[in-house]
Amino acid sequence: MTRAAINVLGATGATYDFVSQGDTTVFSTKISKGIYQITGCLGMVPYPPADDGWGYTVNQVDSRADIDTDFAGGVLTVTVTKGGAPYDLKHMITLHILVPSPVPDTMPMNEAAGSGSNDHSP
C-alpha cells in the first residue's frame, strides 16, 4: 500500500485533484446532501502510532462542520453534518487515503534470459 491525497469538491463530489504514488484509479462522488463516497482506495491512512496519517482537512468556511469517515465493502464514505443536519461542503475536503502500491514493471523471463546473449548469428 501507498498513500495518496484526494480533494473532493463539496458541491458536486467530483475529484478536484488527486496526488498519489500508486497507479490506481480513484473516483469520488456525492451520493446525497452531505454524503460523499470514494472508491478505488483502501481506506484512510491510520493515525500515529500505527502510521503517519493526518486524516482530512477542510477549508475554513467549512470548519464548523462535523466529518465522519467509514470504510466498508471497499467504499470510503464521508458524512458531513452541521448542527446535526446533513451539510454540503461549501469548498472541498482533502482526504489522506491508502491506495494499492504500483505494480513494478518486470520483463518476461524468456526476454530477460536472452538479453545477455552475445550470439549474433542469423
A tleap script that builds the chain and sets N, CA, C and O, in Angstrom:
source leaprc.protein.ff14SB
mol = sequence {
  NMET THR ARG ALA ALA ILE ASN VAL LEU GLY
  ALA THR GLY ALA THR TYR ASP PHE VAL SER
  GLN GLY ASP THR THR VAL PHE SER THR LYS
  ILE SER LYS GLY ILE TYR GLN ILE THR GLY
  CYS LEU GLY MET VAL PRO TYR PRO PRO ALA
  ASP ASP GLY TRP GLY TYR THR VAL ASN GLN
  VAL ASP SER ARG ALA ASP ILE ASP THR ASP
  PHE ALA GLY GLY VAL LEU THR VAL THR VAL
  THR LYS GLY GLY ALA PRO TYR ASP LEU LYS
  HIE MET ILE THR LEU HIE ILE LEU VAL PRO
  SER PRO VAL PRO ASP THR MET PRO MET ASN
  GLU ALA ALA GLY SER GLY SER ASN ASP HIE
  SER CPRO
}
set mol.1.N position { 0.838 -1.178 0.000 }
set mol.1.CA position { 0.000 0.000 0.000 }
set mol.1.C position { 0.884 1.243 0.000 }
set mol.1.O position { 2.024 1.232 0.465 }
set mol.2.N position { 0.314 2.302 -0.536 }
set mol.2.CA position { 0.965 3.597 -0.509 }
set mol.2.C position { -0.083 4.655 -0.192 }
set mol.2.O position { -1.279 4.364 -0.164 }
set mol.3.N position { 0.363 5.861 0.043 }
set mol.3.CA position { -0.548 6.934 0.438 }
set mol.3.C position { -0.899 7.832 -0.728 }
set mol.3.O position { -0.182 7.905 -1.726 }
set mol.4.N position { -2.022 8.512 -0.575 }
set mol.4.CA position { -2.473 9.480 -1.578 }
set mol.4.C position { -3.277 10.562 -0.875 }
set mol.4.O position { -3.731 10.388 0.256 }
set mol.5.N position { -3.442 11.672 -1.563 }
set mol.5.CA position { -4.330 12.733 -1.090 }
set mol.5.C position { -5.311 13.032 -2.210 }
set mol.5.O position { -4.924 13.177 -3.370 }
set mol.6.N position { -6.574 13.120 -1.856 }
set mol.6.CA position { -7.614 13.405 -2.841 }
set mol.6.C position { -8.422 14.606 -2.354 }
set mol.6.O position { -8.808 14.681 -1.187 }
set mol.7.N position { -8.668 15.536 -3.262 }
set mol.7.CA position { -9.511 16.701 -2.974 }
set mol.7.C position { -10.869 16.468 -3.618 }
set mol.7.O position { -10.961 16.240 -4.824 }
set mol.8.N position { -11.917 16.525 -2.812 }
set mol.8.CA position { -13.275 16.279 -3.283 }
set mol.8.C position { -14.077 17.575 -3.144 }
set mol.8.O position { -14.147 18.159 -2.063 }
set mol.9.N position { -14.678 18.013 -4.245 }
set mol.9.CA position { -15.479 19.237 -4.239 }
set mol.9.C position { -16.788 19.020 -3.493 }
set mol.9.O position { -17.470 18.016 -3.703 }
set mol.10.N position { -17.135 19.951 -2.631 }
set mol.10.CA position { -18.333 19.816 -1.818 }
set mol.10.C position { -19.628 19.872 -2.603 }
set mol.10.O position { -20.553 19.111 -2.318 }
set mol.11.N position { -19.714 20.756 -3.586 }
set mol.11.CA position { -20.969 20.938 -4.323 }
set mol.11.C position { -21.339 19.730 -5.176 }
set mol.11.O position { -22.515 19.384 -5.283 }
set mol.12.N position { -20.344 19.087 -5.783 }
set mol.12.CA position { -20.625 18.011 -6.732 }
set mol.12.C position { -20.098 16.645 -6.318 }
set mol.12.O position { -20.592 15.621 -6.788 }
set mol.13.N position { -19.089 16.624 -5.435 }
set mol.13.CA position { -18.445 15.360 -5.074 }
set mol.13.C position { -17.384 14.946 -6.064 }
set mol.13.O position { -16.770 13.890 -5.909 }
set mol.14.N position { -17.157 15.763 -7.087 }
set mol.14.CA position { -16.155 15.441 -8.103 }
set mol.14.C position { -14.751 15.540 -7.521 }
set mol.14.O position { -14.506 16.299 -6.584 }
set mol.15.N position { -13.836 14.766 -8.088 }
set mol.15.CA position { -12.438 14.847 -7.702 }
set mol.15.C position { -11.841 16.099 -8.317 }
set mol.15.O position { -11.857 16.271 -9.536 }
set mol.16.N position { -11.312 16.973 -7.468 }
set mol.16.CA position { -10.680 18.203 -7.939 }
set mol.16.C position { -9.210 17.952 -8.245 }
set mol.16.O position { -8.669 18.473 -9.221 }
set mol.17.N position { -8.572 17.151 -7.402 }
set mol.17.CA position { -7.152 16.864 -7.558 }
set mol.17.C position { -6.863 15.553 -6.855 }
set mol.17.O position { -7.499 15.216 -5.857 }
set mol.18.N position { -5.890 14.811 -7.387 }
set mol.18.CA position { -5.517 13.527 -6.806 }
set mol.18.C position { -4.008 13.391 -6.928 }
set mol.18.O position { -3.465 13.443 -8.031 }
set mol.19.N position { -3.333 13.217 -5.805 }
set mol.19.CA position { -1.879 13.073 -5.778 }
set mol.19.C position { -1.562 11.722 -5.153 }
set mol.19.O position { -1.983 11.432 -4.033 }
set mol.20.N position { -0.808 10.885 -5.894 }
set mol.20.CA position { -0.554 9.533 -5.425 }
set mol.20.C position { 0.748 9.000 -5.989 }
set mol.20.O position { 1.202 9.416 -7.055 }
set mol.21.N position { 1.343 8.067 -5.249 }
set mol.21.CA position { 2.475 7.312 -5.761 }
set mol.21.C position { 2.007 5.951 -6.261 }
set mol.21.O position { 2.807 5.155 -6.753 }
set mol.22.N position { 0.715 5.686 -6.134 }
set mol.22.CA position { 0.145 4.442 -6.628 }
set mol.22.C position { -0.249 4.599 -8.084 }
set mol.22.O position { -0.060 5.662 -8.675 }
set mol.23.N position { -0.791 3.552 -8.655 }
set mol.23.CA position { -1.211 3.623 -10.060 }
set mol.23.C position { -2.653 3.164 -10.239 }
set mol.23.O position { -3.017 2.594 -11.267 }
set mol.24.N position { -3.456 3.420 -9.229 }
set mol.24.CA position { -4.856 3.017 -9.270 }
set mol.24.C position { -5.741 4.218 -9.608 }
set mol.24.O position { -5.354 5.368 -9.400 }
set mol.25.N position { -6.901 3.940 -10.119 }
set mol.25.CA position { -7.873 4.997 -10.377 }
set mol.25.C position { -8.785 5.122 -9.162 }
set mol.25.O position { -9.352 4.135 -8.693 }
set mol.26.N position { -8.918 6.335 -8.662 }
set mol.26.CA position { -9.772 6.600 -7.517 }
set mol.26.C position { -10.868 7.552 -7.978 }
set mol.26.O position { -10.591 8.550 -8.644 }
set mol.27.N position { -12.101 7.245 -7.625 }
set mol.27.CA position { -13.254 8.060 -8.010 }
set mol.27.C position { -13.940 8.610 -6.771 }
set mol.27.O position { -13.962 7.969 -5.720 }
set mol.28.N position { -14.497 9.802 -6.909 }
set mol.28.CA position { -15.309 10.358 -5.837 }
set mol.28.C position { -16.635 10.814 -6.405 }
set mol.28.O position { -16.731 11.208 -7.567 }
set mol.29.N position { -17.655 10.755 -5.566 }
set mol.29.CA position { -18.987 11.173 -5.997 }
set mol.29.C position { -19.784 11.635 -4.779 }
set mol.29.O position { -19.511 11.239 -3.646 }
set mol.30.N position { -20.758 12.468 -5.041 }
set mol.30.CA position { -21.686 12.903 -3.998 }
set mol.30.C position { -22.936 12.037 -4.117 }
set mol.30.O position { -23.564 11.992 -5.175 }
set mol.31.N position { -23.294 11.359 -3.048 }
set mol.31.CA position { -24.445 10.460 -3.044 }
set mol.31.C position { -25.733 11.229 -2.754 }
set mol.31.O position { -26.749 11.049 -3.424 }
set mol.32.N position { -25.664 12.078 -1.753 }
set mol.32.CA position { -26.792 12.920 -1.367 }
set mol.32.C position { -26.230 14.057 -0.521 }
set mol.32.O position { -25.018 14.151 -0.328 }
set mol.33.N position { -27.090 14.902 -0.026 }
set mol.33.CA position { -26.625 16.038 0.762 }
set mol.33.C position { -25.756 15.559 1.925 }
set mol.33.O position { -26.205 14.809 2.791 }
set mol.34.N position { -24.494 16.016 1.920 }
set mol.34.CA position { -23.565 15.681 2.985 }
set mol.34.C position { -22.964 14.289 2.948 }
set mol.34.O position { -22.239 13.918 3.871 }
set mol.35.N position { -23.240 13.509 1.918 }
set mol.35.CA position { -22.716 12.143 1.817 }
set mol.35.C position { -21.861 12.035 0.549 }
set mol.35.O position { -22.351 12.229 -0.564 }
set mol.36.N position { -20.584 11.724 0.740 }
set mol.36.CA position { -19.634 11.573 -0.363 }
set mol.36.C position { -19.023 10.181 -0.290 }
set mol.36.O position { -18.786 9.657 0.799 }
set mol.37.N position { -18.767 9.582 -1.453 }
set mol.37.CA position { -18.143 8.259 -1.478 }
set mol.37.C position { -16.919 8.279 -2.369 }
set mol.37.O position { -16.893 8.922 -3.418 }
set mol.38.N position { -15.891 7.546 -1.916 }
set mol.38.CA position { -14.646 7.414 -2.655 }
set mol.38.C position { -14.424 5.925 -2.884 }
set mol.38.O position { -14.456 5.133 -1.942 }
set mol.39.N position { -14.198 5.549 -4.139 }
set mol.39.CA position { -13.924 4.156 -4.482 }
set mol.39.C position { -12.539 4.070 -5.118 }
set mol.39.O position { -12.031 5.050 -5.661 }
set mol.40.N position { -11.942 2.889 -5.043 }
set mol.40.CA position { -10.605 2.668 -5.597 }
set mol.40.C position { -9.511 2.847 -4.558 }
set mol.40.O position { -8.331 2.661 -4.856 }
set mol.41.N position { -9.898 3.208 -3.340 }
set mol.41.CA position { -8.900 3.363 -2.274 }
set mol.41.C position { -9.025 2.199 -1.294 }
set mol.41.O position { -9.901 1.344 -1.426 }
set mol.42.N position { -8.135 2.189 -0.317 }
set mol.42.CA position { -8.126 1.140 0.702 }
set mol.42.C position { -8.427 1.717 2.088 }
set mol.42.O position { -8.038 1.148 3.107 }
set mol.43.N position { -9.123 2.850 2.108 }
set mol.43.CA position { -9.488 3.489 3.367 }
set mol.43.C position { -8.566 4.645 3.688 }
set mol.43.O position { -7.762 5.072 2.859 }
set mol.44.N position { -8.698 5.140 4.899 }
set mol.44.CA position { -7.887 6.260 5.377 }
set mol.44.C position { -6.534 5.750 5.871 }
set mol.44.O position { -6.429 4.617 6.342 }
set mol.45.N position { -5.505 6.582 5.763 }
set mol.45.CA position { -4.204 6.248 6.341 }
set mol.45.C position { -4.362 6.285 7.859 }
set mol.45.O position { -4.848 7.281 8.396 }
set mol.46.N position { -3.960 5.219 8.566 }
set mol.46.CA position { -4.113 5.197 10.029 }
set mol.46.C position { -3.314 6.312 10.716 }
set mol.46.O position { -2.247 6.716 10.253 }
set mol.47.N position { -3.857 6.784 11.815 }
set mol.47.CA position { -3.187 7.802 12.629 }
set mol.47.C position { -1.990 7.204 13.362 }
set mol.47.O position { -1.913 5.988 13.533 }
set mol.48.N position { -1.047 8.059 13.800 }
set mol.48.CA position { 0.061 7.577 14.632 }
set mol.48.C position { -0.490 6.950 15.910 }
set mol.48.O position { -1.535 7.393 16.386 }
set mol.49.N position { 0.149 5.960 16.476 }
set mol.49.CA position { 1.474 5.463 16.137 }
set mol.49.C position { 1.474 4.380 15.063 }
set mol.49.O position { 2.546 3.915 14.676 }
set mol.50.N position { 0.306 3.962 14.569 }
set mol.50.CA position { 0.257 2.895 13.561 }
set mol.50.C position { 0.860 3.341 12.231 }
set mol.50.O position { 1.488 2.537 11.542 }
set mol.51.N position { 0.682 4.603 11.862 }
set mol.51.CA position { 1.200 5.148 10.611 }
set mol.51.C position { 1.252 6.667 10.763 }
set mol.51.O position { 1.088 7.187 11.867 }
set mol.52.N position { 1.477 7.366 9.679 }
set mol.52.CA position { 1.589 8.825 9.739 }
set mol.52.C position { 0.383 9.522 9.139 }
set mol.52.O position { 0.523 10.585 8.534 }
set mol.53.N position { -0.789 8.950 9.293 }
set mol.53.CA position { -1.995 9.536 8.722 }
set mol.53.C position { -2.377 10.845 9.396 }
set mol.53.O position { -2.216 11.012 10.605 }
set mol.54.N position { -2.887 11.769 8.590 }
set mol.54.CA position { -3.366 13.047 9.141 }
set mol.54.C position { -4.853 13.239 8.917 }
set mol.54.O position { -5.384 14.311 9.206 }
set mol.55.N position { -5.531 12.232 8.413 }
set mol.55.CA position { -6.991 12.277 8.320 }
set mol.55.C position { -7.518 13.100 7.172 }
set mol.55.O position { -7.432 12.689 6.015 }
set mol.56.N position { -8.058 14.248 7.479 }
set mol.56.CA position { -8.665 15.102 6.459 }
set mol.56.C position { -8.480 16.553 6.857 }
set mol.56.O position { -8.123 16.866 7.993 }
set mol.57.N position { -8.729 17.420 5.907 }
set mol.57.CA position { -8.746 18.850 6.188 }
set mol.57.C position { -9.834 19.490 5.341 }
set mol.57.O position { -10.091 19.063 4.216 }
set mol.58.N position { -10.468 20.514 5.890 }
set mol.58.CA position { -11.477 21.269 5.151 }
set mol.58.C position { -11.105 22.745 5.170 }
set mol.58.O position { -10.365 23.199 6.043 }
set mol.59.N position { -11.620 23.479 4.209 }
set mol.59.CA position { -11.426 24.918 4.150 }
set mol.59.C position { -12.074 25.563 5.369 }
set mol.59.O position { -13.035 25.026 5.921 }
set mol.60.N position { -11.553 26.711 5.790 }
set mol.60.CA position { -12.085 27.342 7.000 }
set mol.60.C position { -13.554 27.743 6.882 }
set mol.60.O position { -14.215 27.909 7.907 }
set mol.61.N position { -14.091 27.904 5.668 }
set mol.61.CA position { -15.529 28.214 5.551 }
set mol.61.C position { -16.385 27.029 5.996 }
set mol.61.O position { -17.565 27.195 6.308 }
set mol.62.N position { -15.793 25.835 6.025 }
set mol.62.CA position { -16.497 24.629 6.464 }
set mol.62.C position { -15.985 24.117 7.803 }
set mol.62.O position { -16.297 22.992 8.192 }
set mol.63.N position { -15.207 24.920 8.510 }
set mol.63.CA position { -14.519 24.442 9.713 }
set mol.63.C position { -15.456 24.018 10.842 }
set mol.63.O position { -15.048 23.254 11.717 }
set mol.64.N position { -16.683 24.489 10.841 }
set mol.64.CA position { -17.615 24.108 11.911 }
set mol.64.C position { -18.442 22.865 11.559 }
set mol.64.O position { -19.296 22.441 12.338 }
set mol.65.N position { -18.186 22.297 10.403 }
set mol.65.CA position { -18.889 21.073 10.015 }
set mol.65.C position { -18.283 19.876 10.754 }
set mol.65.O position { -17.093 19.861 11.065 }
set mol.66.N position { -19.116 18.885 11.024 }
set mol.66.CA position { -18.660 17.631 11.622 }
set mol.66.C position { -18.452 16.624 10.509 }
set mol.66.O position { -19.306 16.468 9.636 }
set mol.67.N position { -17.319 15.943 10.537 }
set mol.67.CA position { -16.948 14.984 9.493 }
set mol.67.C position { -16.816 13.605 10.122 }
set mol.67.O position { -16.191 13.452 11.171 }
set mol.68.N position { -17.404 12.607 9.483 }
set mol.68.CA position { -17.262 11.219 9.908 }
set mol.68.C position { -16.871 10.403 8.690 }
set mol.68.O position { -17.447 10.578 7.617 }
set mol.69.N position { -15.890 9.506 8.843 }
set mol.69.CA position { -15.492 8.631 7.741 }
set mol.69.C position { -15.713 7.183 8.139 }
set mol.69.O position { -15.562 6.809 9.303 }
set mol.70.N position { -16.075 6.372 7.147 }
set mol.70.CA position { -16.282 4.946 7.369 }
set mol.70.C position { -15.852 4.210 6.110 }
set mol.70.O position { -16.275 4.548 5.005 }
set mol.71.N position { -15.000 3.192 6.291 }
set mol.71.CA position { -14.561 2.378 5.156 }
set mol.71.C position { -15.134 0.978 5.320 }
set mol.71.O position { -14.799 0.268 6.268 }
set mol.72.N position { -16.007 0.583 4.384 }
set mol.72.CA position { -16.625 -0.742 4.429 }
set mol.72.C position { -16.934 -1.182 3.002 }
set mol.72.O position { -17.366 -0.381 2.173 }
set mol.73.N position { -16.708 -2.458 2.730 }
set mol.73.CA position { -17.035 -3.009 1.423 }
set mol.73.C position { -16.276 -2.349 0.276 }
set mol.73.O position { -16.781 -2.283 -0.845 }
set mol.74.N position { -15.065 -1.858 0.549 }
set mol.74.CA position { -14.264 -1.231 -0.493 }
set mol.74.C position { -14.660 0.192 -0.828 }
set mol.74.O position { -14.178 0.754 -1.811 }
set mol.75.N position { -15.541 0.790 -0.014 }
set mol.75.CA position { -16.013 2.155 -0.260 }
set mol.75.C position { -15.746 3.009 0.970 }
set mol.75.O position { -16.104 2.638 2.088 }
set mol.76.N position { -15.109 4.166 0.752 }
set mol.76.CA position { -14.911 5.138 1.818 }
set mol.76.C position { -16.071 6.126 1.759 }
set mol.76.O position { -16.250 6.830 0.765 }
set mol.77.N position { -16.849 6.171 2.825 }
set mol.77.CA position { -17.987 7.084 2.898 }
set mol.77.C position { -17.647 8.214 3.861 }
set mol.77.O position { -17.224 7.982 4.994 }
set mol.78.N position { -17.841 9.438 3.387 }
set mol.78.CA position { -17.608 10.632 4.195 }
set mol.78.C position { -18.969 11.270 4.449 }
set mol.78.O position { -19.677 11.632 3.509 }
set mol.79.N position { -19.332 11.405 5.718 }
set mol.79.CA position { -20.599 12.010 6.093 }
set mol.79.C position { -20.316 13.359 6.742 }
set mol.79.O position { -19.535 13.456 7.688 }
set mol.80.N position { -20.960 14.394 6.223 }
set mol.80.CA position { -20.748 15.755 6.720 }
set mol.80.C position { -22.067 16.276 7.286 }
set mol.80.O position { -23.104 16.231 6.623 }
set mol.81.N position { -22.009 16.768 8.517 }
set mol.81.CA position { -23.180 17.369 9.155 }
set mol.81.C position { -22.777 18.705 9.772 }
set mol.81.O position { -21.604 18.968 10.040 }
set mol.82.N position { -23.778 19.523 9.982 }
set mol.82.CA position { -23.565 20.791 10.685 }
set mol.82.C position { -24.823 21.038 11.503 }
set mol.82.O position { -25.924 21.096 10.955 }
set mol.83.N position { -24.663 21.182 12.799 }
set mol.83.CA position { -25.820 21.335 13.671 }
set mol.83.C position { -26.698 20.103 13.675 }
set mol.83.O position { -27.901 20.199 13.919 }
set mol.84.N position { -26.107 18.933 13.406 }
set mol.84.CA position { -26.852 17.678 13.403 }
set mol.84.C position { -27.575 17.357 12.108 }
set mol.84.O position { -28.167 16.285 11.987 }
set mol.85.N position { -27.540 18.272 11.124 }
set mol.85.CA position { -28.228 18.056 9.844 }
set mol.85.C position { -27.208 17.832 8.732 }
set mol.85.O position { -26.095 18.354 8.797 }
set mol.86.N position { -27.584 17.051 7.702 }
set mol.86.CA position { -26.679 16.867 6.558 }
set mol.86.C position { -26.258 18.224 5.988 }
set mol.86.O position { -27.054 19.161 5.922 }
set mol.87.N position { -24.993 18.305 5.580 }
set mol.87.CA position { -24.426 19.583 5.143 }
set mol.87.C position { -23.509 19.365 3.948 }
set mol.87.O position { -22.602 18.535 3.994 }
set mol.88.N position { -23.751 20.116 2.882 }
set mol.88.CA position { -22.846 20.100 1.732 }
set mol.88.C position { -21.707 21.077 1.977 }
set mol.88.O position { -21.936 22.243 2.300 }
set mol.89.N position { -20.500 20.602 1.825 }
set mol.89.CA position { -19.344 21.471 1.995 }
set mol.89.C position { -19.392 22.610 0.985 }
set mol.89.O position { -19.745 22.405 -0.177 }
set mol.90.N position { -19.041 23.791 1.424 }
set mol.90.CA position { -19.024 24.967 0.534 }
set mol.90.C position { -17.808 24.931 -0.379 }
set mol.90.O position { -17.856 25.439 -1.499 }
set mol.91.N position { -16.720 24.334 0.092 }
set mol.91.CA position { -15.491 24.311 -0.702 }
set mol.91.C position { -15.122 22.874 -1.046 }
set mol.91.O position { -15.694 22.298 -1.972 }
set mol.92.N position { -14.185 22.289 -0.323 }
set mol.92.CA position { -13.788 20.906 -0.593 }
set mol.92.C position { -13.195 20.286 0.660 }
set mol.92.O position { -12.922 20.962 1.652 }
set mol.93.N position { -13.006 18.976 0.580 }
set mol.93.CA position { -12.338 18.232 1.640 }
set mol.93.C position { -11.142 17.522 1.019 }
set mol.93.O position { -11.223 17.004 -0.095 }
set mol.94.N position { -10.037 17.505 1.749 }
set mol.94.CA position { -8.849 16.752 1.339 }
set mol.94.C position { -8.734 15.565 2.271 }
set mol.94.O position { -8.727 15.723 3.491 }
set mol.95.N position { -8.643 14.372 1.696 }
set mol.95.CA position { -8.571 13.131 2.462 }
set mol.95.C position { -7.217 12.467 2.259 }
set mol.95.O position { -6.716 12.405 1.136 }
set mol.96.N position { -6.617 11.967 3.345 }
set mol.96.CA position { -5.347 11.236 3.291 }
set mol.96.C position { -5.698 9.753 3.264 }
set mol.96.O position { -6.051 9.170 4.289 }
set mol.97.N position { -5.599 9.152 2.087 }
set mol.97.CA position { -6.089 7.785 1.873 }
set mol.97.C position { -4.965 6.820 1.518 }
set mol.97.O position { -3.866 7.222 1.135 }
set mol.98.N position { -5.275 5.547 1.655 }
set mol.98.CA position { -4.392 4.472 1.209 }
set mol.98.C position { -4.845 4.009 -0.168 }
set mol.98.O position { -6.043 3.933 -0.442 }
set mol.99.N position { -3.886 3.700 -1.031 }
set mol.99.CA position { -4.178 3.140 -2.351 }
set mol.99.C position { -3.231 1.968 -2.586 }
set mol.99.O position { -2.188 1.875 -1.938 }
set mol.100.N position { -3.586 1.071 -3.511 }
set mol.100.CA position { -2.673 -0.042 -3.809 }
set mol.100.C position { -1.334 0.475 -4.320 }
set mol.100.O position { -1.274 1.482 -5.026 }
set mol.101.N position { -0.274 -0.218 -3.960 }
set mol.101.CA position { 1.056 0.131 -4.464 }
set mol.101.C position { 1.115 -0.112 -5.963 }
set mol.101.O position { 0.404 -0.972 -6.483 }
set mol.102.N position { 1.961 0.643 -6.663 }
set mol.102.CA position { 2.085 0.409 -8.100 }
set mol.102.C position { 2.671 -0.968 -8.362 }
set mol.102.O position { 3.477 -1.475 -7.583 }
set mol.103.N position { 2.257 -1.557 -9.458 }
set mol.103.CA position { 2.794 -2.847 -9.871 }
set mol.103.C position { 4.123 -2.581 -10.560 }
set mol.103.O position { 4.168 -1.818 -11.526 }
set mol.104.N position { 5.219 -3.198 -10.084 }
set mol.104.CA position { 6.514 -2.941 -10.719 }
set mol.104.C position { 6.542 -3.481 -12.147 }
set mol.104.O position { 5.986 -4.538 -12.445 }
set mol.105.N position { 7.199 -2.732 -13.011 }
set mol.105.CA position { 7.382 -3.198 -14.378 }
set mol.105.C position { 8.424 -4.304 -14.365 }
set mol.105.O position { 9.533 -4.118 -13.864 }
set mol.106.N position { 8.064 -5.456 -14.916 }
set mol.106.CA position { 9.001 -6.567 -14.975 }
set mol.106.C position { 9.088 -7.075 -16.396 }
set mol.106.O position { 8.114 -7.031 -17.149 }
set mol.107.N position { 10.249 -7.551 -16.750 }
set mol.107.CA position { 10.469 -8.106 -18.075 }
set mol.107.C position { 10.165 -9.598 -18.019 }
set mol.107.O position { 10.577 -10.273 -17.076 }
set mol.108.N position { 9.454 -10.123 -19.010 }
set mol.108.CA position { 9.182 -11.566 -19.026 }
set mol.108.C position { 10.485 -12.357 -18.963 }
set mol.108.O position { 11.502 -11.934 -19.512 }
set mol.109.N position { 10.450 -13.502 -18.296 }
set mol.109.CA position { 11.649 -14.310 -18.072 }
set mol.109.C position { 12.346 -14.701 -19.366 }
set mol.109.O position { 13.576 -14.671 -19.417 }
set mol.110.N position { 11.607 -15.071 -20.426 }
set mol.110.CA position { 12.257 -15.516 -21.658 }
set mol.110.C position { 13.004 -14.367 -22.335 }
set mol.110.O position { 14.048 -14.600 -22.945 }
set mol.111.N position { 12.503 -13.143 -22.247 }
set mol.111.CA position { 13.207 -11.996 -22.813 }
set mol.111.C position { 14.415 -11.643 -21.969 }
set mol.111.O position { 15.464 -11.288 -22.506 }
set mol.112.N position { 14.283 -11.736 -20.655 }
set mol.112.CA position { 15.395 -11.403 -19.772 }
set mol.112.C position { 16.540 -12.387 -19.956 }
set mol.112.O position { 17.706 -11.994 -19.920 }
set mol.113.N position { 16.221 -13.662 -20.154 }
set mol.113.CA position { 17.253 -14.679 -20.330 }
set mol.113.C position { 18.011 -14.478 -21.628 }
set mol.113.O position { 19.215 -14.733 -21.679 }
set mol.114.N position { 17.349 -14.033 -22.664 }
set mol.114.CA position { 18.005 -13.874 -23.971 }
set mol.114.C position { 18.677 -12.536 -24.131 }
set mol.114.O position { 19.406 -12.346 -25.105 }
set mol.115.N position { 18.475 -11.609 -23.242 }
set mol.115.CA position { 19.002 -10.260 -23.434 }
set mol.115.C position { 20.505 -10.182 -23.266 }
set mol.115.O position { 21.125 -9.253 -23.782 }
set mol.116.N position { 21.111 -11.124 -22.564 }
set mol.116.CA position { 22.552 -11.066 -22.336 }
set mol.116.C position { 23.349 -11.882 -23.342 }
set mol.116.O position { 24.567 -12.005 -23.210 }
set mol.117.N position { 22.690 -12.433 -24.332 }
set mol.117.CA position { 23.355 -13.308 -25.292 }
set mol.117.C position { 24.286 -12.513 -26.194 }
set mol.117.O position { 23.951 -11.417 -26.643 }
set mol.118.N position { 25.454 -13.077 -26.451 }
set mol.118.CA position { 26.417 -12.477 -27.382 }
set mol.118.C position { 26.362 -13.129 -28.744 }
set mol.118.O position { 27.135 -12.767 -29.631 }
set mol.119.N position { 25.475 -14.072 -28.929 }
set mol.119.CA position { 25.339 -14.779 -30.191 }
set mol.119.C position { 24.595 -13.897 -31.186 }
set mol.119.O position { 23.413 -13.616 -30.992 }
set mol.120.N position { 25.259 -13.462 -32.236 }
set mol.120.CA position { 24.651 -12.579 -33.234 }
set mol.120.C position { 24.470 -13.292 -34.565 }
set mol.120.O position { 24.317 -12.632 -35.593 }
set mol.121.N position { 24.484 -14.618 -34.577 }
set mol.121.CA position { 24.323 -15.357 -35.839 }
set mol.121.C position { 22.888 -15.323 -36.288 }
set mol.121.O position { 21.990 -15.251 -35.449 }
set mol.122.N position { 22.633 -15.373 -37.603 }
set mol.122.CA position { 21.269 -15.334 -38.142 }
set mol.122.C position { 20.488 -16.578 -37.849 }
set mol.122.O position { 19.327 -16.684 -38.242 }
savepdb mol mol.pdb
quit
